[in-house]
Amino acid sequence: MNAISNTAAVALPIPYASDERGVITPAVPARKTATRRRLALGRAIPFGALIGPALLLVIWSIGSVAGLIDPRTLPAPWSVIGTAIDLIAEGKLQVHLMTSAWRAAQGLVFGVLIGTTLALISGLSRLGEAIIDGPVQIKRAIPTLALIPLLMLWFGIGEGMKVTTIALAVLIPIYIQTHSSLRSIDSRYVELAQTLRMGYGEFIREVILPGALPGFFLGLRLAVTYAWLSLVVVEQVNATSGIGYMIDLARNYGQTDIVIVGLVVYALLGLGCDGIVRLFQERSLSWRRTLAN
């Protein structure tokens, strides 16, 4: 799509104006440029993503100090931090974290691979769409967590059921967003590719795949979130390790501080993974000019 975009840009008529020396320069209306600047989002705020969580932490701390929050319901931030330090010193948090990360990674990889493959087959072929899209839409209408009893009958209550549940949750956003991007590629790019006499392989590489990347990355961001959401549930089904198991065990003993530690870990993992995906997205789509730029 880069080559096509550049070719299309060259073909477009550009207004020119000559100055008193006869030098020809592009004519850019000053009013239009000023309007663009006013309508833009403005400069990025340094560490802007941390402002919201920081405000929540401040409100939580003030409520705890003022006695507005019952420590039995929600312990103070410093109590949660102390509990986290104790769990790290004992080595328990690291063990549960590695187990959870491995489960989530397996489910995410399988879900992304299957979802992307199905989206490409369905998005590039009418026959593929007729075969694949219907079953995927049926799965989309059925909550993944509602399938856990059936998956337990099929795969038992071991790791296979947990990874399969995560993969099914991940598959849907990847498929939907990628398939939608494939079908939303402007037909003018197809016509231009035909004019340039591109082969099918070059057409896929230069037009289809770059055009589908924005939807794929959006689906990947949603998929990462769904992976951690599913992990919270499956780790409370006959698990002997993992952050979800740690939370469920703490709930049985009324250890609210440990429950909060587990939830904070989930939040940090989710935000961290989303940040990594966004970084790859910005690098891969650096050729696009959007409102965020």
N, C-alpha and C positions, 0 to 999 in steps of 0.2 A: 504494500500500500504506500510505502515511502516513495518508491519510484513513480507510481501512478500519481500520487499527490503532487510531486514535483513537476511531472509532465503537464498535469492539469493546470498547475499554477502558471507555467510558462505560456500555455495556450490562452489564458484569460487576458483580455485587453486591459492595459494599465494606462491611466491618463498621464500625460507628460506635459510639461510646460518649459519654455525656454526663457532664460533670463536675458538681460541686456547684452551680455557678452556672447550670446548664442549657444550657451551650454545648456543641454537638455537635461532636465532633472524631473523625477517623478513629482507630480502635483498631489500633495497630501493636505486636505482641508484641515486647518488648525482647529476649527470648531468640533469636527468629528473626533479628533484625537483627544481634546479636552473632555468630551462627553464620555469617551471610553474610560478615561482615568476616573471620572466621577462615579461611573457605574461599576467599576471593579471592586473587589472585596477589600482592597488595600493590602498593606504589608502583613506578612505572617507574624503572629505574636510569638515571641520566643517562649518555648516550653508551655505553649497554650494548652496542650492536652492535659497538663498537670493542674491547671487552675481549678477545674471542677472537683476532682478528688481532694485537693487541698482544702477547699471550702467545706466539703463534707467532714473532713477530719477536724477542722476547727470547730464546726458546730457540734460534733460528737464530743470533743474535749470540753467545750464550754458547758454542755449539758451534763457531763459527768462531774465536773467541778462544782457546778451549781446544785447538784443533787436532783436535777430534773429527770435523770435517767437512772432507773433501778439497776444496780450492778449485777443483780441476779438475772435480769433480763438481757442487759447489754453491758458487759464489763467495760471499764475505761480503756482508752487506747494503750496507756502504759502497762496495764495488766495483760492485755493481749500480746504486746511486744515482749513482756517478760516470759509469758508462756511459750511464745515462739522460740525465744532464746533457749529455754530449758529443753524444748523438743529437739532443737538443733544440737545442743550439747549432748543429749542422749543418743543422737543418731536416728531417732524415729522418723523425724520429718523427711530426711533425705531418702530413707528407704521407701516410704509411702509415695514420695514425689517421683522417684524413678519408676516405680511400678505404674503410676497413673500416666506419666509421660509416655511410657512404652505402649500402653494400651491405646492412648489417644493417637499416637503416631501411626500405629498399625491401621487403625480404623480410618484415619484421615487419608493415608496413602492409598488403601484399597478403594475407598469411596471416590477419591479424586480421579484415579485411573479409570474406574468403571464408568463414572459419570461423564468424564470427558470423552471416552470412547463412544458411549451411547449417543452423546450429543453430536459428535462428528458424523456418525452413521446416519442419524435421524435428520441432522441439519443439511446434509449434502445429498440426500437421496429421498425421493418421494416414497419409494418402497420401504426404505429404512424407517421413515417417519410413520408409515402405516403400521409397521410391525412393532416399533419400540415406543412411540409416544403415548399410545393408549395405556399400556401397563404402567409406565412411569407416572402418568397422571393419576391413575388409580392409587398407586403407592403414595403419591403426594397428598391425596385426600385422606389417607389413613395415617394417623400419628404413629411415628416410629415406636414410641414407648408403649403403644397399645399392642404392638407385635411381640413384646417380650414374653408373654406366656406361651405363644406359639413357637418362638425361637428357643425357649427352654425345652420344649418337647422335641424339637428337631436336633438341637446341638448340645443339650444338657445345660448344666449351670456353671460350666467352666469358662475358660478364656475365649473359646470359639464363639459362644453366645454374646459375650461382651464386645468383642471386636466386630462381629457382624452387625450388632445393633448400632454401633458408632458409624460403620461404613454405610449403612442404609440411611442414617440421618444426614451424612455428608453428601451422598450421591445426588439427592434431590436439588439442592441449590446450585450445585455445579452443572447439572444437566439443564435446568431451567434457564439459567443466565447465559450459558454458552450457546445453547440452542437458539435462544432469542437473539443473541448477537449475530449468529450466523445468518439467520433469516432477515435481519435488519440491515445488512450491508447494502449500501446504495447501489441501485442497478446501473447507475452511470459508470461506476468503477468496472462493472462487468463489461459494459459496452466499450469502455476505453481499453480494457484488457484484450478484447476481441480485435479492436483497431490496431493494437500493438502486436497482434498475432502471438499472444502468449500461449505456451503449451499448458496442459491441464496441471501438471506438476508445478510449474512456475506460477500459475494462477492461484493455486492453493497456498503456495509459500509466500507470494507477494501481496495477495489481496485477502484471501479467506482468513488465514491465521492471524495476521495483524488486526483485521477487522473484528475478530472474535475475542481478542485479548482483553478489552475493557470489560466485557461481560464475564469472561472467565475469572478475572481477578475479583470482581464484585462477588461472584459465586463462591470463590475461595475464601473471602473474608467471612461470608455467612457460614460457610462450611466449617471453618475453624471454631466459630462460636457454637455451632450445633454439636461439634465433636466434644467440647468440654461440657455442654449441657447434658448430653447423653451419658457421658462418663460419670457424672454425679449420680445418676440413677443406677446404672449397671454395677457400679462398685458397691452398692448396698445389697446386691443379690449374691449371697454365698461367697463373698470376697473375704480374703484373709489379710489383704494388704491394699494400700492405695489411699489417696486422700479421702475418697468417699467412705471407705471403710473406717478410717480414723474419725470422721465426722459422726458416722452412725454409732460407733462405739462410745464416743463422748456424749452423744445424746442420751444413751441408755444410763449413763452415770451422772447426768446433769452437769457436765463440764462445758458450760457455755463458752468459756474462753477458748477452749480447743476447737469448738465448732466455728467460732469466728476466725481463728487462725486458718482453718481449712478453707473457709469461704474467701478469705483474703488471698490465699495461695491460688485458688481457682481464678480469682479476678486478675491477679498479676500475670498468670499464665495466659489467660485470654487476651489481655491487653498487649502482652509481649508478642504473642503470635500474630495478632492483628497488625502490630507495628512492623513486624518483619515482612508480612505480606504487602503492606502499603509501601515499604521501601522497595521491594521488588517491582511493584506496580509502577512506581515513579521512574525507576530505571528503565523498565521495559517499554513504557509509554512516553518516553521523553520527547518523542517526535510530535505528540499531540499538544495543541494549544487550547486550553480550557479556561473557564472562569477562575479556577484555583491558581492558574499561572499568573 
